[in-house]
Amino acid sequence: LALKYNTTPPPPCQHFLTGFFIFFCVHPKTAANRRKNCTAAAAGSRLLYNKYKYIYSPCFLDKAAGRTYYGVIPVSCMIWLYLFYKGEAPCPVSTSAAAASAAGALLYIIIHYIVPWRRALFMILTVNIGNTHITVGGYEQDTLRFCGRLHSDMDATVDEYAIRLVNLLSLHGAAPDQIEGGILGSVVPVLSGRVLSALHILCKARILTVGPGLKSGIKLRLDNPAQLGAELLCGAVAALSECSGPLVVISADTAISMMAVNAKQELVGGVILPGPQLSLSALVKNTAQLPQIDLAAKAPASILGKSTSSCLQNGFVLGTASLLDGLAERFCAELGPQTAFYATGSLPAAIREACRTPILYRETLITDGLYRIWMKNKKG
């Protein structure tokens, strides 16, 4: 444990562990040798204890060096418990006092050291740049620790993006020096360079960019694979981890993109259409009396709207759902009736629930796909 959690264990820790492992590496063949070796080991352990007795205490600040050796505490506690069991450790007056002391030490270790170690683990940063939002995710040991969003700002500078990224990491209890590696996917070329430069200001880790040259595990059966949006490729990679195919990935942002993967796990094409938010904004902007509506609200029970707002709600919620159902039927005709549909992004729940086609919504589908692509290319 000390060697694992201390990148450079202090000399006392190294010496103590050396003596401890020598203590455990005794292989006596006879009872006489066993008694002899155990007596020698006990004497050696006492010498080590007298030399480094401060590490047996939960409060083991080295007064001379003025620092605390964090990695030694749990090892010391376990060694003390083992030696106490063998009758060779310095022990309190009574057994009950020893048990209370050991329990208190272990509790102190868990609260003050093991929990902070967990917070200090290195992470992989994923960044997806969309037309509306920049989604940032942090992974520790294959687990998504946090996922946050920033606005895609065409006017922001490299330094401004660096500040926003630092603030986002801080909001979720992370720090730039924890970044071990990263991967960036973008459908906004204007912002790709700025965000990548901002990431390089934050950390010196290697940042991959989704595009030609990176392994994804999916064959692209397209006329020009370089034109494929990064979020669609990442969504397909993540969806294939749940379903072997055929499947369709629905990515909703400013536009709705639907991309198909066949049973051979080949990405074979799809469709792009305006998103409901974009269509609504254009309609309200170019008409005099049509109001804004909340697309997240459910459509009225009847298709027969009784007001302008309810008519708009029916049109956008039920209309978009019917549009997706019609496209899904055509995808199934091409790929097969068992085609699965995965959605991510800003597709409102009201629209998904109004669809007759079963749609599996995964909020972090693209983020998960970015991480999986990084895992496939981390040794590159």
Phi and psi in degrees as a GROMACS rama.xvg file:
@    title "Ramachandran Plot"
@    xaxis  label "Phi"
@    yaxis  label "Psi"
@TYPE xy
-62.8847  -43.0114  ALA-2
-68.4715  -29.1721  LEU-3
-74.23  -43.0706  LYS-4
-97.3668  -9.51862  TYR-5
-110.007  114.106  ASN-6
-65.5822  -33.8693  THR-7
-132.167  84.2907  THR-8
-58.2137  138.39  PRO-9
-64.5966  156.244  PRO-10
-52.8985  -43.4378  PRO-11
-57.8796  -37.1276  PRO-12
-65.3279  -43.654  CYS-13
-63.3908  -44.1057  GLN-14
-65.4111  -41.4742  HIS-15
-63.277  -44.2833  PHE-16
-65.5536  -36.8959  LEU-17
-59.9374  -47.7359  THR-18
-63.2283  -37.0582  GLY-19
-65.7682  -43.1705  PHE-20
-68.9943  -33.2661  PHE-21
-62.0247  -39.896  ILE-22
-59.1561  -38.2916  PHE-23
-86.3707  -15.9739  PHE-24
-90.7863  10.6607  CYS-25
-74.3953  127.67  VAL-26
-122.697  77.192  HIS-27
-68.9635  143.777  PRO-28
-102.958  -19.6173  LYS-29
-130.373  164.145  THR-30
-63.7078  -38.1367  ALA-31
-64.1876  -45.3679  ALA-32
-63.7756  -36.7152  ASN-33
-62.3352  -47.0808  ARG-34
-63.3902  -41.1473  ARG-35
-63.9966  -47.2363  LYS-36
-67.2661  -40.4399  ASN-37
-64.8618  -38.1013  CYS-38
-65.095  -42.1545  THR-39
-65.3858  -41.0433  ALA-40
-65.9072  -39.5454  ALA-41
-63.7629  -41.8764  ALA-42
-63.4393  -40.4037  ALA-43
-64.7645  -39.4198  GLY-44
-66.625  -35.4697  SER-45
-66.1095  -39.8158  ARG-46
-62.388  -43.4358  LEU-47
-62.8417  -41.1826  LEU-48
-63.1079  -44.924  TYR-49
-62.996  -32.1987  ASN-50
-77.9158  -37.2746  LYS-51
-124.85  42.4371  TYR-52
-65.2931  -22.1668  LYS-53
-64.8087  -22.4983  TYR-54
-79.582  -8.3288  ILE-55
-79.7584  -11.9914  TYR-56
-100.385  144.509  SER-57
-60.208  -21.4901  PRO-58
-109.676  86.8179  CYS-59
-119.654  53.8098  PHE-60
-73.234  128.21  LEU-61
-79.8564  108.102  ASP-62
-63.1743  -35.0061  LYS-63
-70.7594  -46.8612  ALA-64
-83.6854  -20.7897  ALA-65
70.116  34.7663  GLY-66
-146.277  165.099  ARG-67
-110.407  136.09  THR-68
-97.1358  93.7089  TYR-69
-68.5873  -36.4381  TYR-70
-73.3301  -10.4261  GLY-71
-85.9874  -27.5085  VAL-72
-54.7734  -57.2951  ILE-73
-63.2469  -37.8121  PRO-74
-64.1591  -43.7845  VAL-75
-60.8959  -43.4279  SER-76
-63.205  -42.9913  CYS-77
-67.6169  -39.1224  MET-78
-62.6572  -45.4398  ILE-79
-59.5298  -42.8991  TRP-80
-62.8902  -40.6892  LEU-81
-66.9511  -46.5141  TYR-82
-64.9984  -35.1854  LEU-83
-64.8582  -39.2325  PHE-84
-62.4542  -37.0812  TYR-85
-80.792  -7.16258  LYS-86
81.3239  17.5792  GLY-87
-113.862  1.44423  GLU-88
-99.1455  149.583  ALA-89
-63.6242  125.095  PRO-90
-128.152  158.223  CYS-91
-66.3167  -177.216  PRO-92
-64.3679  -42.1053  VAL-93
-127.431  163.939  SER-94
-65.0391  -40.7111  THR-95
-63.0432  -38.9752  SER-96
-66.0115  -36.8238  ALA-97
-63.8188  -45.4001  ALA-98
-61.672  -43.6567  ALA-99
-64.0793  -40.5689  ALA-100
-63.8484  -45.0677  SER-101
-64.8453  -43.2054  ALA-102
-62.8862  -42.0415  ALA-103
-63.7997  -40.8164  GLY-104
-63.6662  -43.3259  ALA-105
-63.8702  -41.9233  LEU-106
-63.2254  -41.3801  LEU-107
-60.9749  -42.736  TYR-108
-60.8737  -47.216  ILE-109
-61.5247  -45.3895  ILE-110
-72.0653  -42.4611  ILE-111
-98.4187  -14.7493  HIS-112
-128.136  -47.6881  TYR-113
-67.4531  -42.5162  ILE-114
-62.7836  -46.4188  VAL-115
-61.1889  -34.6157  PRO-116
-59.2681  -41.3863  TRP-117
-61.5031  -36.5998  ARG-118
-73.7119  -20.504  ARG-119
-96.6457  10.0119  ALA-120
-66.5361  152.109  LEU-121
-75.6541  155.211  PHE-122
-137.589  161.316  MET-123
-105.414  128.724  ILE-124
-99.6705  129.807  LEU-125
-113.861  135.682  THR-126
-131.564  121.81  VAL-127
-117.237  116.244  ASN-128
-96.6228  113.109  ILE-129
-108.623  177.031  GLY-130
-68.6312  -28.3203  ASN-131
-106.715  -42.3425  THR-132
-131.207  156.485  HIS-133
-110.788  115.813  ILE-134
-99.1028  126.735  THR-135
-119.24  128.571  VAL-136
-126.999  149.721  GLY-137
-124.563  127.717  GLY-138
-115.13  134.268  TYR-139
-125.315  120.583  GLU-140
51.6477  50.938  GLN-141
66.6651  14.678  ASP-142
-120.195  132.954  THR-143
-71.3898  114.639  LEU-144
-83.9415  -40.5608  ARG-145
-155.233  160.781  PHE-146
-147.467  121.832  CYS-147
-133.875  168.953  GLY-148
-130.071  143.326  ARG-149
-122.775  154.439  LEU-150
-73.3144  140.885  HIS-151
-77.8859  105.147  SER-152
-109.568  112.3  ASP-153
-68.3408  -21.0968  MET-154
-95.572  -8.53048  ASP-155
-71.8662  143.432  ALA-156
-89.3901  175.128  THR-157
-59.9488  -45.768  VAL-158
-63.7625  -37.9569  ASP-159
-65.4542  -40.3129  GLU-160
-66.8064  -36.9296  TYR-161
-61.8536  -42.7825  ALA-162
-63.9473  -42.8628  ILE-163
-65.271  -38.7091  ARG-164
-67.6078  -40.879  LEU-165
-61.6963  -44.0797  VAL-166
-63.7467  -38.5256  ASN-167
-65.8045  -42.7699  LEU-168
-62.5523  -44.3492  LEU-169
-62.4479  -37.8395  SER-170
-58.7708  -33.7185  LEU-171
-101.288  16.45  HIS-172
74.3298  24.4927  GLY-173
-115.354  168.142  ALA-174
-138.42  151.43  ALA-175
-58.1078  -33.2416  PRO-176
-72.2306  -5.12075  ASP-177
-86.7093  -10.5338  GLN-178
-74.1318  114.631  ILE-179
-90.4031  -28.31  GLU-180
-170.783  170.052  GLY-181
-157.908  166.59  GLY-182
-145.919  139.237  ILE-183
-124.113  131.916  LEU-184
-123.178  140.874  GLY-185
-148.515  143.444  SER-186
-115.175  11.4392  VAL-187
-125.211  88.9589  VAL-188
-56.5273  -31.0887  PRO-189
-62.1326  -33.1131  VAL-190
-93.4714  -15.6127  LEU-191
-58.3349  -48.6541  SER-192
-64.1805  -39.7645  GLY-193
-67.284  -46.8932  ARG-194
-66.0366  -38.3049  VAL-195
-63.9979  -41.3709  LEU-196
-65.2021  -37.6353  SER-197
-63.2325  -39.8647  ALA-198
-64.5923  -36.8259  LEU-199
-70.1297  -27.0025  HIS-200
-68.8456  -39.2377  ILE-201
-69.8219  -39.7892  LEU-202
-150.558  163.981  CYS-203
-101.358  9.66145  LYS-204
-70.7082  160.508  ALA-205
-75.6126  127.094  ARG-206
-112.929  115.869  ILE-207
-83.2646  154.454  LEU-208
-123.158  126.657  THR-209
-65.1966  127.038  VAL-210
166.976  -169.273  GLY-211
-56.8246  135.069  PRO-212
107.129  -20.253  GLY-213
-94.6165  138.17  LEU-214
-80.4731  133.361  LYS-215
-121.609  -17.0708  SER-216
84.6198  4.39756  GLY-217
-122.016  131.851  ILE-218
-82.3776  134.493  LYS-219
-101.09  107.484  LEU-220
-94.9821  66.7281  ARG-221
-126.108  158.108  LEU-222
-65.401  -40.8124  ASP-223
-136.711  88.2086  ASN-224
-57.7944  -26.1806  PRO-225
-65.591  -19.7984  ALA-226
-86.5356  -4.79613  GLN-227
-68.5545  131.784  LEU-228
-66.0737  139.169  GLY-229
-60.726  -35.7603  ALA-230
-68.3129  -30.2004  GLU-231
-71.5433  -41.5193  LEU-232
-64.476  -44.5337  LEU-233
-65.0803  -40.3435  CYS-234
-61.8002  -40.1877  GLY-235
-66.3628  -39.3323  ALA-236
-62.5728  -44.4558  VAL-237
-68.6266  -39.7629  ALA-238
-64.9307  -35.7244  ALA-239
-68.9882  -18.1905  LEU-240
-73.0531  -18.5303  SER-241
-103.608  -32.1864  GLU-242
-136.214  135.018  CYS-243
-77.6315  -8.73093  SER-244
100.854  163.464  GLY-245
-72.9465  155.805  PRO-246
-155.047  164.579  LEU-247
-130.61  130.567  VAL-248
-99.3492  125.733  VAL-249
-108.704  112.481  ILE-250
-110.366  117.785  SER-251
-111.783  120.838  ALA-252
-142.556  -124.49  ASP-253
-64.0396  -38.8966  THR-254
-114.704  161.933  ALA-255
-104.9  120.976  ILE-256
-114.085  135.043  SER-257
-124.412  120.442  MET-258
-124.497  135.148  MET-259
-102.913  141.839  ALA-260
-123.871  125.198  VAL-261
-82.3166  -176.124  ASN-262
-67.6072  -19.6942  ALA-263
-87.3856  8.37968  LYS-264
59.835  43.6413  GLN-265
-112.698  132.579  GLU-266
-81.6871  115.999  LEU-267
-112.961  0.211263  VAL-268
129.024  179.239  GLY-269
-178.526  -154.851  GLY-270
-135.731  156.871  VAL-271
-132.008  134.526  ILE-272
-145.251  161.143  LEU-273
-62.9234  141.906  PRO-274
-75.6732  158.11  GLY-275
-63.3318  -34.8564  PRO-276
-64.9917  -42.6169  GLN-277
-65.3168  -43.0158  LEU-278
-63.5479  -42.0509  SER-279
-65.3527  -42.8015  LEU-280
-62.516  -42.436  SER-281
-66.3608  -38.1899  ALA-282
-67.3592  -46.5235  LEU-283
-66.7803  -36.8931  VAL-284
-66.955  -32.7485  LYS-285
-103.454  12.9399  ASN-286
-128.342  157.754  THR-287
-89.6659  -32.6457  ALA-288
-121.618  3.84478  GLN-289
-87.5086  127.19  LEU-290
-88.7136  165.641  PRO-291
-72.0855  147.09  GLN-292
-131.054  163.7  ILE-293
-94.587  108.764  ASP-294
-69.6733  -15.8043  LEU-295
-77.1866  -18.5998  ALA-296
-74.962  146.581  ALA-297
-69.93  150.07  LYS-298
-71.6136  152.995  ALA-299
-57.4045  158.618  PRO-300
-63.0609  -31.6128  ALA-301
-107.117  145.835  SER-302
-68.6801  -16.9415  ILE-303
-86.7909  92.2366  LEU-304
-68.6362  139.794  GLY-305
-103.882  -1.50321  LYS-306
-146.243  168.721  SER-307
-60.5428  -42.5667  THR-308
-65.1313  -43.4034  SER-309
-68.4349  -33.2916  SER-310
-64.9468  -42.5045  CYS-311
-65.0238  -40.8071  LEU-312
-61.9789  -45.2062  GLN-313
-61.6656  -44.5138  ASN-314
-62.4687  -44.9237  GLY-315
-81.4464  -40.0372  PHE-316
-75.5738  -57.0685  VAL-317
-71.3077  -34.0969  LEU-318
-65.7388  -45.1568  GLY-319
-65.9893  -39.4799  THR-320
-62.5988  -42.975  ALA-321
-66.0812  -36.3886  SER-322
-62.6197  -45.0528  LEU-323
-65.8034  -38.1347  LEU-324
-63.1824  -42.1306  ASP-325
-63.9607  -42.4208  GLY-326
-67.178  -38.9177  LEU-327
-61.055  -39.0912  ALA-328
-62.1835  -38.717  GLU-329
-71.6679  -36.1443  ARG-330
-63.89  -42.1359  PHE-331
-63.9639  -33.917  CYS-332
-64.9228  -31.0867  ALA-333
-85.5023  -40.9522  GLU-334
-98.9262  -25.8102  LEU-335
125.966  156.3  GLY-336
-68.6959  -17.5942  PRO-337
-90.3708  16.0173  GLN-338
-64.1297  130.955  THR-339
-96.5534  148.044  ALA-340
-120.791  122.961  PHE-341
-114.519  132.735  TYR-342
-120.979  148.826  ALA-343
-151.522  168.325  THR-344
95.1912  -149.915  GLY-345
-98.4856  29.9872  SER-346
-74.2972  114.746  LEU-347
-58.6859  146.986  PRO-348
-62.1277  -32.4659  ALA-349
-61.4862  -37.8399  ALA-350
-71.5433  -43.0416  ILE-351
-62.0598  -40.6999  ARG-352
-70.6863  -25.6886  GLU-353
-80.592  -13.0434  ALA-354
-73.801  140.855  CYS-355
-83.2983  -18.5999  ARG-356
-82.7445  129.201  THR-357
-62.3698  122.919  PRO-358
-122.341  124.87  ILE-359
-91.3175  114.062  LEU-360
-93.315  129.164  TYR-361
-128.681  107.195  ARG-362
-62.1827  -36.168  GLU-363
-106.597  29.9915  THR-364
-60.5965  -46.2122  LEU-365
-69.3522  -41.0887  ILE-366
-60.9138  -43.2682  THR-367
-63.6001  -38.8545  ASP-368
-65.1481  -39.2176  GLY-369
-60.0341  -44.1305  LEU-370
-64.5193  -40.6724  TYR-371
-65.7489  -36.7312  ARG-372
-67.0831  -39.3236  ILE-373
-61.1084  -41.7133  TRP-374
-62.3004  -35.1136  MET-375
-72.9235  -20.1582  LYS-376
-120.309  7.99252  ASN-377
-66.6091  -22.5481  LYS-378
-93.3346  -1.13641  LYS-379
